[in-house]
Each structure stands twice: as structure tokens, then as C-alpha cells.
Amino acid sequence: MAKPRVIYWFRTDLRLHDSPALKAALDLKPECLYPIWTWDPHYVYRARVGPNRWKFLLDCQNDLSSSITRLNEKSRLFLIREAPTTLLPKLFKAWRITHLVFEKDTDAYARERDGEVMGLAAAAGVQVVVRLGRTLYDPDALVEKNRGKPTMSITQVMQAGEKVGKIPRPIPAPESLPDPGDTPLDFEQTQPAAEPDVNASQRDGKDASYSRLAGPDGDFAVPTMSELGLKPATTPHRGGETVARRILDEIIADETYTATFEKPKTAPTAFAPQATTLLSPHLHFGSISCREFYWRVQDVVDAYRGKASAPPTSLTGQLLFRDMYFGAQAALGYRFGQTAGNSHCRYIPWHLPSTVDPASKRVTGGYDVDSADAERWFRAWRDGRTGFPWIDGLMRQLKQEGWIHHLGRHAVACFLTRGGCYVDWERGAEVFEEWLIDHEAACNIGNWQWLSCTAFYAMFYRVYSPVAFPQRWDKRGAFVRHYVPELRAFPEKYIYEPWKAPIADQRRAGCVVTDGEAGEGMQSYPRPIFDFAERRTICLAGMKRAYGENLYGDDPQVLDGTARALLSGADGGGGGGGGGGEGETGVDEDEGGAADEGGDNKSGTAAGSRRAKKRGQGAQGTLDGVVKRTKPSR
């Protein structure tokens, strides 16, 4: 009997260590093994991807290819420039393939694509082998053990996980790899449709993604940024399994940090170095295994002699949050990424609502400009020009580096949605999709629903102040001075409220707060786009009214468009502007206290809010007693 001829299809698992799918491929004892990556036009043209995430991906691919070659000098990562649904049937025939092996992916698009590929493989007589490796638990198994419902709380994940079974220990990397066979490409390349290209603005050169199947030199090499026509990346963060394992080693070496880590107590103003692990982009691209991360941390926790942290705020708790979002997405599919049709996403009459295709019922990527003010506020938020230095510094860091601390993400998301602009969370999720190097569709969508209090979390009355919150961590404003350099010389007293500085102080600092011309020799910084205290009050009133109606994305009034008229008094108001407002002290969404919210009764509900108030949290309470300033130990 002939030995198997195997294609191993790399996707979300750009590593050799702890790869259950790769082990399954090697367990077939193949005659030849082809490690491939297909250059999928969906991600090139249809998904929002900025230069920083492209660069991180190319780093991961180059590192993986080098690691493969170290195990077998005849092999590498064979990068082939064609859509998998058209390419793989040709490869099955040209390379006489008997087996296709890949890691399971429950993203909405990936499910659709993989279903089509498995059908094509069956038609070609090719056996498909799929293994879990992207998450701690199989998202579909979590949903099954959660009574067929989306996982909407950490408690549900932990209870369902116990029923699924123990998280497997990681497996070692292979010590060798079989030779690849011959690689004829004597078939016509199917060129993808390049329009619409949502990433056109990311390019400043000619896109040569599909110039030749095996690349410009015919050697299956990983493309360069210039070959893809992309603008230069600006992130300092590098990708690849080698980098990821070094970071993990450094984290594990600091036993106290590893064992006592509590995410809400890490400083969002810390940079160079940051206060958290920054392994999230590696988890996204699979350059580190979530199982290896989990067990290396858990082993330290188990051996720690002091008081260790525990889920949901611990390091392992962060992985459970990730699984929670994957479980929700696995259950809801495309609907998870939008309000329309989403049975677990609360309807709020946000400004700039998404347009929905009447045939597919999916969002189109466009939106209605129902308020000129809201559109102006959204653009100022995206560009880091709101006039609130804490918000602007975070948005500039995000665009420049592709990453911001989770409390920073909380602050800017709250500001855009329920805490200021009253703009649709889907607009913010799209910006994050474009700029984040760690963008994970399930996590990004879930986090935006959490912070907008449309799912997972219901305590909408807890609002971040763009002035008071950062001062808990950084009185002097070092973060703002770094990322908003025009304010570098401002007095400490005014660093978070520069509009309050006397004009003489502004001139001495070399920067004038104005919406007009600054004058010769002066830099300028914009005035606040609105009065924060006024906007917060308007937004809270709108949220309260919307919560009272208790509508969700699949309710008939939402689907037929009448819900907006029904909630005409809960639209977040209009106008406003000119003053910063003191606001209340900033708060953190308490991961521990919210772990049980948002489960059985769709998402976070009014009942959940009432339970929170009974625990002694006022109508606009803060978590000053929970959020503590701590310095990173590394």
C-alpha cells in the first residue's frame, strides 16, 4: 500500500511546538509532507488589515519557514498565491495528495471556507484530518456542554470546560520532518477579484500579491511588504515562534509576576516595557500555543508558596476569556459580529449605525451618517484628535504600534460608545480590526460588545473619565507626553486638561490649544470635541431608556427598523462641545465581579444590573476600591 502524501495547511498555527494538527500529519508516516500557506484573497482584500499586522504575519511566516528548513534542508513553508478553494483541488491532482491536514478554525468565514474545501477534498478522494489547537477547549464542545447556547460568561466557560474534559498538556515540537515531494505547478493560476479592496488605503505601491503562483522568483518565498505594495510598518513588536517563546520564557522566569498577575491591576499607562505579556498577537497567529501558555503558567501557580491569583483576573483567566468569546462566535456565526440578527446583542440606537444587506442580512461595511456631530467625533477619535490627551495618546499608540493595554482599550471604547460619542460599537471594532496586531475576530467583537454594554456586561452606568482615570496611574502624564508630543512641555497640572492652562503657560510649552491657527513657532492641539460631563449624562440617559425597552438584535422591531423610532428619546442627543468637564473618577470593568453576568438571559441584562446594585454599587458607582496602582515587576 502506497504511503500517504500529505499537505499540511498552515493557517492559525504558525509554530512547530505543541501543534496537534501537525502531529496528526506526522502520525500518518507520510512519504512526503508539503507544509503550505495559501495566500487567501479574503484577507488580502476583504478583511481590514493594516501594515503593522501584515508585518507581524510575515515575521511569523519567515520564522516558521526557517524552523522547518532547520529540521529538513529540503523543506520550507511553501507559500502559494491563490485562494484555497481554487488552489487546493489543483494541488491534490498535481502533487498526488492523499491527505489534507489542518487546525480547526471556528471563525465565521473560516467555517464557510473549510466546509467548501472539505467538500472539494471528498470529491477528489482526499482524506481530511482536522485537529483542535487554537483554543484551550473546542468552541463547539463548549457550546454543546453549555446547553447549545453561546458562552456569555467565564462561569459558563469553566462549567462547560469541566464537562468537556481536562485541558491537554502540550506536546513537543517534531525533531524531523519528511521531505516534500516534487512541486509542479503546471496549471493555470486563478486570479482573484481585487475589488472591492478595503485595504487600498494601506498601500502606497503596486500590489503584486498574485503576480505568480510561487512568487516573483518561483521559490515559494514569503512576500515582502514592498511586494504587497504596503506602506511601511511602524510597530516595534516582532512576530514569530522564536520571539514568542523567548517572551514566554521571560514571563515564566518571573515566578511572582506569573503567579500573582491580576490584569485589572496592571498599569495602562506603562510603556517600554508594557505591564502585560504582549503575547496576544502570538496567540492570534499561533506562534505560541495557548495550551503551552496555560500549562507553563499553571505549573508556576501550583508551585507558588504565596497567595496566587485565580481566574478570571489571572493569566490563565485571560485565556478563558478568549475561549468565552470563541464559544460565543462558534454558536452565533456571522451574526456575532453585528447587532442585526444577533439574539445576544442588546439593541441601542447608536449614531452611525451599520447598513445591512437585505438579502444576506449581513452588515455591508458601510454606515449611515445620521448625525454630523457624531461623524466628526468619530473621525476625531480615530485620528487621535479629540482634545482629550488620554484618549488621543491611546489612539495614536494603537495606530503607531498596533497594540494598547486592555484598560486603554476599555477607555477608548467606552468614550466612543456609551460614555461620550454614542457611536455604534461596530465602527470602533472596524478601526481595531484594521490597526491591532493582535486582532482576533471573536475577541475584538466580544470586547466591543462588553465595553458598549450590549453583551457580556450590563453595568452601563460605570463610565471612564478621560481625565481622572489615567491620573490614578500616571500623575505626571509620561504616557501622554510620549504619544502626544506636542503636549510634552505642558505643566503637570494641565497635562490631562490642557484647555484649562492659561495662554501664557500654553505659549511657554510651545503648544496652543485651539481649533484654529497656532501662530508662528507654535504647535497646536485641539480643544475638546465636547463637554464630557454633559455627554456622559446624555449617554447614560439614552442607555437607561434603551435598557428599559430590552430589545435585542433579533427582535422584530430591530429587524424592520422601527426600533430606532421607538427609542427616539434614547439617541444620545446631539451637539455639545467646547469644555472638558470634570466627570467622575475613572473605573475599570471588574472582571472578577462581572464573571457571572451575561449568561443565561441572553447577554448582560437589566437583571444583572440590579444584582450588581444590590451588592452595594451605586447608580454611577466607581471601582476605586478595586482598581489599584501596581508597578510591573518586570
Backbone hydrogen bonds, N-H to C=O, Kabsch-Sander energy under -0.5 kcal/mol:
donor,donor_aa,acceptor,acceptor_aa,energy
6,V,4,P,-0.5
6,V,32,C,-2.4
7,I,99,H,-2.5
8,Y,6,V,-0.6
8,Y,34,Y,-2.9
9,W,7,I,-0.7
9,W,101,V,-2.6
10,F,8,Y,-0.9
10,F,36,I,-2.5
14,L,285,F,-2.2
15,R,13,D,-2.5
18,D,171,I,-1.8
19,S,16,L,-0.6
23,K,19,S,-2.4
24,A,20,P,-2.1
25,A,21,A,-1.9
26,L,22,L,-2.3
27,D,23,K,-2.5
28,L,24,A,-0.5
28,L,25,A,-0.8
29,K,26,L,-2.0
31,E,4,P,-3.0
32,C,4,P,-1.0
33,L,179,D,-1.7
34,Y,6,V,-3.0
36,I,8,Y,-2.8
36,I,34,Y,-0.8
37,W,78,F,-2.2
39,W,80,I,-2.7
40,D,38,T,-1.5
43,Y,40,D,-1.0
44,V,40,D,-1.2
45,Y,41,P,-2.8
46,R,41,P,-0.8
46,R,42,H,-1.6
47,A,42,H,-1.8
49,V,47,A,-0.6
50,G,434,E,-1.9
53,R,50,G,-0.5
54,W,50,G,-1.9
55,K,51,P,-2.6
56,F,52,N,-1.9
57,L,53,R,-2.3
58,L,54,W,-2.6
59,D,55,K,-2.4
60,C,56,F,-2.2
61,Q,57,L,-2.6
62,N,58,L,-2.7
63,D,59,D,-2.5
64,L,60,C,-2.4
65,S,61,Q,-2.6
66,S,62,N,-2.2
67,S,63,D,-2.1
68,I,64,L,-2.5
69,T,65,S,-2.2
70,R,66,S,-1.9
71,L,67,S,-1.1
71,L,68,I,-0.5
72,N,68,I,-1.7
75,S,72,N,-2.3
78,F,35,P,-3.1
78,F,76,R,-0.8
79,L,77,L,-1.0
79,L,220,F,-2.0
80,I,37,W,-2.8
80,I,78,F,-0.6
81,R,213,L,-2.5
82,E,80,I,-1.5
86,T,83,A,-1.0
87,L,83,A,-2.8
88,L,84,P,-2.0
90,K,86,T,-0.6
90,K,87,L,-0.8
91,L,87,L,-2.1
92,F,88,L,-2.8
93,K,89,P,-1.2
94,A,90,K,-3.0
95,W,91,L,-2.7
96,R,93,K,-0.7
97,I,92,F,-1.8
98,T,5,R,-2.8
99,H,5,R,-1.9
100,L,127,Q,-2.7
101,V,7,I,-2.5
102,F,129,V,-2.0
103,E,9,W,-0.5
104,K,131,R,-2.8
111,R,107,D,-2.7
112,E,108,A,-1.6
113,R,109,Y,-2.7
114,D,110,A,-3.3
115,G,111,R,-2.2
116,E,112,E,-1.7
117,V,113,R,-2.4
118,M,114,D,-2.6
119,G,115,G,-1.7
120,L,116,E,-2.1
121,A,117,V,-2.5
122,A,118,M,-2.3
123,A,119,G,-2.0
124,A,120,L,-1.3
125,G,122,A,-1.1
126,V,121,A,-3.0
127,Q,98,T,-2.7
129,V,100,L,-2.7
131,R,102,F,-1.5
142,L,138,D,-2.3
143,V,139,P,-2.1
144,E,140,D,-2.3
145,K,141,A,-2.5
146,N,142,L,-1.0
146,N,143,V,-0.5
147,R,144,E,-0.9
148,G,143,V,-2.1
149,K,143,V,-0.6
149,K,146,N,-1.2
152,M,150,P,-0.8
154,I,595,A,-0.7
155,T,595,A,-1.3
157,V,153,S,-1.7
158,M,154,I,-2.8
159,Q,155,T,-2.6
160,A,156,Q,-2.8
161,G,157,V,-2.9
162,E,158,M,-1.8
163,K,159,Q,-1.0
164,V,160,A,-2.0
165,G,161,G,-2.4
177,L,71,L,-0.6
187,F,185,L,-2.0
191,Q,189,Q,-0.7
194,A,192,P,-0.6
198,V,45,Y,-2.7
198,V,196,P,-0.7
200,A,197,D,-1.6
202,Q,199,N,-1.8
203,R,200,A,-1.6
204,D,229,G,-1.7
205,G,229,G,-1.7
208,A,206,K,-0.7
208,A,227,E,-2.3
211,S,208,A,-1.6
215,G,212,R,-1.5
218,G,215,G,-1.5
219,D,214,A,-0.5
220,F,214,A,-2.3
221,A,214,A,-0.6
228,L,224,T,-1.5
229,G,226,S,-1.1
230,L,225,M,-2.2
231,K,202,Q,-2.7
244,A,240,G,-2.5
245,R,241,E,-2.6
246,R,242,T,-1.5
247,I,243,V,-2.4
248,L,244,A,-2.5
249,D,245,R,-2.4
250,E,246,R,-2.1
251,I,247,I,-2.1
252,I,248,L,-2.7
253,A,249,D,-1.9
254,D,250,E,-0.8
254,D,251,I,-1.0
255,E,253,A,-1.2
258,T,254,D,-2.5
259,A,255,E,-2.8
260,T,256,T,-2.2
261,F,257,Y,-1.0
263,K,313,T,-2.6
265,K,262,E,-2.0
266,T,263,K,-1.8
270,A,267,A,-1.1
283,L,279,L,-2.1
284,H,280,S,-2.1
285,F,281,P,-2.2
286,G,282,H,-0.9
287,S,282,H,-1.7
288,I,282,H,-1.1
293,F,289,S,-2.4
294,Y,290,C,-2.5
295,W,291,R,-2.6
296,R,292,E,-2.4
297,V,293,F,-1.9
298,Q,294,Y,-2.9
299,D,295,W,-2.3
300,V,296,R,-1.2
301,V,297,V,-2.5
302,D,298,Q,-2.7
303,A,299,D,-1.3
304,Y,300,V,-0.9
304,Y,301,V,-0.7
308,A,306,G,-0.7
309,S,259,A,-2.6
313,T,310,A,-1.0
314,S,310,A,-0.9
318,Q,314,S,-1.4
319,L,315,L,-1.0
320,L,316,T,-1.5
321,F,317,G,-2.2
322,R,318,Q,-1.8
323,D,319,L,-2.1
324,M,320,L,-2.2
325,Y,321,F,-2.0
326,F,322,R,-2.0
327,G,323,D,-2.6
328,A,324,M,-2.1
329,Q,325,Y,-2.5
330,A,326,F,-2.5
331,A,327,G,-1.7
332,L,328,A,-1.9
333,G,329,Q,-3.0
335,R,332,L,-1.2
336,F,333,G,-1.7
337,G,334,Y,-1.4
338,Q,335,R,-1.6
341,G,553,G,-2.6
342,N,339,T,-2.3
343,S,341,G,-0.8
345,C,342,N,-1.3
346,R,344,H,-0.6
346,R,454,T,-3.6
347,Y,551,L,-3.0
348,I,346,R,-0.5
350,W,348,I,-2.6
351,H,422,Y,-3.0
355,T,366,G,-2.0
357,D,362,R,-3.2
361,K,357,D,-2.5
364,T,355,T,-2.4
368,D,353,P,-2.7
370,D,368,D,-1.3
375,E,371,S,-2.1
376,R,372,A,-2.1
377,W,373,D,-2.8
378,F,374,A,-2.6
379,R,375,E,-2.2
380,A,376,R,-2.2
381,W,377,W,-2.6
382,R,378,F,-2.7
383,D,379,R,-2.1
384,G,380,A,-0.6
384,G,381,W,-1.1
385,R,380,A,-3.1
392,D,388,F,-2.6
393,G,389,P,-2.9
394,L,390,W,-1.8
395,M,391,I,-2.3
396,R,392,D,-2.2
397,Q,393,G,-2.3
398,L,394,L,-2.6
399,K,395,M,-2.1
400,Q,396,R,-2.5
401,E,397,Q,-3.3
402,G,397,Q,-0.7
402,G,398,L,-1.9
403,W,397,Q,-0.6
409,R,405,H,-2.2
410,H,406,H,-2.1
411,A,407,L,-2.2
412,V,408,G,-2.3
413,A,409,R,-2.2
414,C,410,H,-2.6
415,F,411,A,-2.1
416,L,412,V,-1.9
417,T,413,A,-1.9
419,G,414,C,-3.0
420,G,417,T,-0.9
421,C,415,F,-2.5
422,Y,417,T,-2.1
423,V,416,L,-2.7
424,D,351,H,-2.6
427,R,424,D,-1.5
428,G,424,D,-1.0
429,A,425,W,-2.4
430,E,426,E,-1.6
431,V,427,R,-1.6
432,F,428,G,-2.4
433,E,429,A,-2.4
434,E,430,E,-1.7
435,W,431,V,-2.1
436,L,432,F,-2.7
437,I,402,G,-2.9
438,D,402,G,-0.6
439,H,436,L,-0.6
444,N,440,E,-3.3
445,I,441,A,-2.4
446,G,442,A,-2.4
447,N,443,C,-2.8
448,W,444,N,-2.0
449,Q,445,I,-2.2
450,W,446,G,-2.5
451,L,447,N,-2.8
452,S,448,W,-1.7
453,C,450,W,-1.2
454,T,449,Q,-2.4
455,A,449,Q,-1.4
457,Y,455,A,-1.2
460,F,458,A,-2.4
462,R,459,M,-1.9
463,V,461,Y,-0.9
469,F,465,S,-1.2
471,Q,467,V,-0.6
472,R,468,A,-0.7
472,R,469,F,-1.5
473,W,470,P,-1.4
474,D,470,P,-2.4
481,R,477,G,-2.7
482,H,478,A,-1.6
483,Y,479,F,-2.4
484,V,480,V,-2.9
487,L,484,V,-2.4
488,R,485,P,-1.7
490,F,487,L,-2.0
494,Y,491,P,-1.7
495,I,491,P,-0.5
495,I,492,E,-1.0
497,E,494,Y,-0.5
500,K,497,E,-2.0
501,A,498,P,-1.4
505,D,502,P,-0.6
506,Q,502,P,-2.2
507,R,503,I,-2.3
508,R,504,A,-2.1
509,A,505,D,-1.8
510,G,507,R,-1.0
511,C,506,Q,-2.2
512,V,523,Q,-2.8
514,T,512,V,-0.9
514,T,525,Y,-1.8
522,M,519,G,-1.8
523,Q,510,G,-2.5
525,Y,512,V,-2.0
529,I,386,T,-2.0
532,F,530,F,-0.7
532,F,580,G,-1.3
535,R,531,D,-2.6
536,R,532,F,-3.0
537,T,533,A,-1.8
538,I,534,E,-2.0
539,C,535,R,-2.9
540,L,536,R,-2.6
541,A,537,T,-1.9
542,G,538,I,-2.1
543,M,539,C,-2.8
544,K,540,L,-2.5
545,R,541,A,-2.0
546,A,542,G,-2.4
547,Y,543,M,-3.0
548,G,544,K,-1.8
549,E,545,R,-1.3
550,N,546,A,-1.5
551,L,546,A,-0.6
553,G,342,N,-1.1
553,G,345,C,-2.1
554,D,342,N,-0.5
555,D,552,Y,-2.2
558,V,555,D,-0.9
559,L,555,D,-2.2
560,D,556,P,-2.5
561,G,558,V,-0.7
562,T,557,Q,-0.7
563,A,557,Q,-2.4
566,L,562,T,-2.1
567,L,563,A,-1.9
568,S,565,A,-1.5
570,A,567,L,-2.7
578,G,528,P,-1.1
590,D,588,D,-0.8
591,E,589,E,-0.7
594,A,590,D,-2.1
595,A,592,G,-1.0
597,E,594,A,-1.2
599,G,596,D,-0.5
602,K,600,D,-1.9
609,S,605,T,-1.9
610,R,606,A,-2.4
611,R,607,A,-2.2
612,A,608,G,-2.0
613,K,609,S,-2.2
614,K,610,R,-2.0
615,R,611,R,-1.0
615,R,612,A,-0.7
616,G,613,K,-1.9
617,Q,612,A,-1.0
618,G,616,G,-0.6
621,G,618,G,-1.6
626,V,623,L,-1.7
627,V,623,L,-2.9
628,K,626,V,-0.6
630,T,628,K,-0.5
